[in-house]
Amino acid sequence: MTPHTDLHPLDAWEAAQRLARREITAEALLRSCLARIAEREPQVQAFAALDAEAALAQARAIDAGWGGPETSGSALLRGLPLGAKDIFDTADLPTACGSPIHAGQRPRADAAAVALCRAAGAVLVGKTVTSELANMTAGPTRNPHRLTHTPGGSSSGSAAAVADGMLMLALGTQTAGSLIRPAAFCGVVAYKPSVGRVPRAGVKSVSESMDVVGGFARSVRGAALLGAVLTGDARLLPSAWPADGASEEAGGRSAGAATLRIGLAPTPDWPQAGPDTQRAWDEALRRLGPRARCEDAALPPAFARLAALQQAVMAHEAARALAWEHRQQRDRLSEPLRALLDQGAAIPGERHAAHQAEARACAAEVDALFANHDVLLAPSTLGEAPAGLAHTGDPLFCRAWSLLGLPSLHLPFTQGASGLPVGLQLVGRHGEDHRLFAAADRVHAWLRGEA
Amino acid sequence: MTPHTDLHPLDAWEAAQRLARREITAEALLRSCLARIAEREPQVQAFAALDAEAALAQARAIDAGWGGPETSGSALLRGLPLGAKDIFDTADLPTACGSPIHAGQRPRADAAAVALCRAAGAVLVGKTVTSELANMTAGPTRNPHRLTHTPGGSSSGSAAAVADGMLMLALGTQTAGSLIRPAAFCGVVAYKPSVGRVPRAGVKSVSESMDVVGGFARSVRGAALLGAVLTGDARLLPSAWPADGASEEAGGRSAGAATLRIGLAPTPDWPQAGPDTQRAWDEALRRLGPRARCEDAALPPAFARLAALQQAVMAHEAARALAWEHRQQRDRLSEPLRALLDQGAAIPGERHAAHQAEARACAAEVDALFANHDVLLAPSTLGEAPAGLAHTGDPLFCRAWSLLGLPSLHLPFTQGASGLPVGLQLVGRHGEDHRLFAAADRVHAWLRGEA
């Protein structure tokens, strides 16, 4: 049996295989993660709440063949140490939402996503730091690759903990760029599902139309395990991926069974990409060019408006979803969040409805692009994680895809000039998260020079 | 000044006008409602929690010119006694969700819809009875028109309290028929907004894709006040309705400025309509025929599948949204709800995705119908409120519209054979809630023989 202190660097997929083969125990895996947490948490500060003893009890119960209804059939996450962003309700840990307003709050129930992961055998280790109410005012978490840099936000602790080997998997949410951006800054995979695929029950709501529950892993396959549990869709799993990455359903939509059609979508905001993202893009094209059919995606002209529209939609919806905090707890909000909510509350509902209609029209045009492309390749961030802990970085390159509600995966594969992680995101068609995963697994291998 | 005991039968719109003209005070209005509650609540049992003293304090503060930020501008609900279905979180009243699992639960914050109504000056009187977790197992509420009959569900207490003069307005939610059906059985107006228009933050989630926050009033204008606050869209207000009921934007889509185009949509489930609903339908056609252009709406053939699809989508999404209750609190669920969740959990995510895709395709076809019709007229219920309190009635005629996410208003206007209320619903185009309200005000007057 491997000494438990060596297990924490495992990817969730590999750990799941070893657990299934009984080569390792859930307790040994957890102990390795807990040791890593004990060593690193004082610097990284990824956790808002942690209960090692409760987690150990869960792990031991799993090792003892805990007989929950799911363990027989689809215990996809059995024994995997999991964290949940501190805006997910949990019955046994406080849920503070990164705000003094909610400090010490003890919900009665687990959020649906937490309950589904636990039912699939995951071991909940703790709650991870979120920025204030999943908006932009940073929490204490630092980038594990360089402690003076931001880990990104708002799912800061989840990304940092998975990147640093403290957890195998972690839950997060995205409204603008809160999954993809911290994944990029911390160098891990993030899965942002299609809007509407994953239940948000018990998760603090910021935007009625854009909030999405997703998560982090260290590989596409690890993320697929989590994604299959969150969506209940077994087609997300590697066992369902066609060997050549093209689903048999794709039929006539594919140029050739073995050729992946990647639409290049640097987006109209590309001039704002920094040199690290530009280099990553060029590197990606060099690696993907010989292996896939890479063609420019003809984004509709309206796409150029989406990032600004997303900001307005988010501000308006946040002011409404957080109406109680905005009106009853005004003095306990950070100044930037108060300003955002004031701005959003000043947008009349009729203008908001027009923004939504504009986004829907553009979504239909973007959807049509998938007749020509299996997936779209797009930047995730302006560049490496910026220095400083006061800000969580710019979500610019995530805003449009969030507004459109499309599924995406961040794929880390290179480094920026200062040695911090850089990657790109792959965007799929709405509802075709399974095709996105199958494509991303191949693309990630190509990007990393493994195939 | 009118004696306070005479004010509770006022419609919310009329009460708001009198409050604004200072003919009545918020306290007098509330005292009249509280007197009605004291008289009737032992029989009707509409409330899950009630705090008369706290409500009186709110009303007095409003009368004293309480200077919250909203009262200067858009205090649309200023001084109106309001109830909230007991699945809406409230900071000062417990939120039990109609289930022993959540009995005595005290959330820290108000749900967004409650906070928005309070910011608009509403006086929260209490929490109203919901069926178990907003599903079908009935609570104690009785139909105020005949105590041996169901008030409908799941927003049972909200509909009954507004119908019986205990409240001017009440919040509810709909997933299958939980606004329209109790409104029909109790003889009040219900507004079910377009999916996505009203924030669900702080409301117990049952269905990720179909849950909608709406409410009850005793007139279309009263519902418009509530709707304008919930959506933030001032176009819902009577002051924004074109005098002839057709928006200037409608332009070429309208046959004539003064002629409302009503699409008749009895739906493929019409053979299941009972004699009371059949008579109401015939009566409606006689009254509307001379006043509007009534033509059959050519519902797509796929529409016939929607009611069954809605059941499958709801079961699956409920099993996921209520994953914690389903798995951790199984023994405290009613047998029918446990069976529904078991059924839903057995539907694989990939089949659910196919159901959703089928619904979306049909939604596009139904949307195209609005080129020919301003609104659709459809049945709300099979007939009068059935006898008995164990069941809340069949939501059959609401299922398809809920799955499509379209806005609707229930319009009460006649009685069934046994003297209980019967009405029909008017369905609008997604996102065009304002056009629906403008049309419904005219249609309701025609149906009631007032114009």
Interface residues (C-beta under 8 A of the other chain):
Chain A: G68 P69 E70 A91 I101 H102 Q105 P107 R108 A109 D110 A111 A112 V114 A115 L116 R118 A119 G196 R197 V198 P199 R200 A201 G202 K204 S205 E208 S209 A228 T231 G232 D233 A234 R235 H316 E317 R320 A321 L322 A323 W324 E325 H326 R327 Q328 P348 G349 E350 H352 A353 Q356 A357 G431 H434
Chain B: G68 P69 E70 A91 I101 H102 Q105 P107 R108 A109 D110 A111 A112 V114 A115 L116 R118 A119 G196 R197 V198 P199 R200 A201 G202 K204 S205 E208 S209 A228 T231 G232 D233 A234 R235 H316 E317 R320 A321 L322 A323 W324 E325 R327 Q328 P348 G349 E350 H352 A353 Q356 A357 G431 H434
